[in-house]
Amino acid sequence: MWNYEEYFHSYAITHALERCGVNVESASLRASKVRAGARFKAKFEDFGQGMIAKFAPKPFIALWMFWGSLQECLTTQAYEELAMNTKNPVLAELCKRIAKQERRHFAYYFGQAKKKLEGQPKTQQFVRLIANQFYAPVGGGVKTDAEGAQLVAKLFPKDRIFEVMSYIEKKMALLPGMEGLDCATRWAAKVQPMLPPETRADSIPSLAA
């Protein structure tokens, strides 16, 4: 279902862009370019995931479900932000409908993560460690750190980025062992120097050492 819906998200957005006069590459051409341009970081992460899945399958599944819920939560916020801010009524409705499906994706991942983390303190520690060390919004493997940061900052400029990241962390903190998680806020603080001045936050939240 996730694959089906995500495919048609792309299809619908592409169609909307074309009707607005934007020249968009075909999905197959874009996919080929993404695969060809995948950076070493993405390939290394794929290798690392394979090793974790092989030698620690249960913690890996918990991590996968946690990571999916973390990313789907941000994706939902992004579509809702677009729906609120666009002046195009068709795009607004499209983003609202996509966000509704993204919320369902989030709920699935979140529910599964809760089951896999419940009563598993070592798995909780493992998942938290990975989140703190490696969190970045989805797409980081095919974009540079600066490109990924600038995309997120365009959606959530100035202090809005910290409001959204804090919201996501409060959601994720409801999972077993994730109380006080701040990986998303730390990421937002770290990337501020990479952003164009007009999108940088006016203030950065104080973070624990």
Secondary structure, DSSP 4 states (H G I P E B T S, - for coil): -HHHHHHHHHHHHHHHHHHTT-----HHHHHHHHHHH--HHHHHHHHHHHHHHHH-HHHHHHHHHHHHHHHHHHHHHHHHHHHHH-S-HHHHHHHHHHHHHHHHHHHHHHHHHHHHHTT-HHHHHHHHHHHHHH---TTTTTS-HHHHHHHHHHHSTTTHHHHHHHHHHHHHTTSTT-TT--HHHHHHHHTGGGS-GGGS-S-------
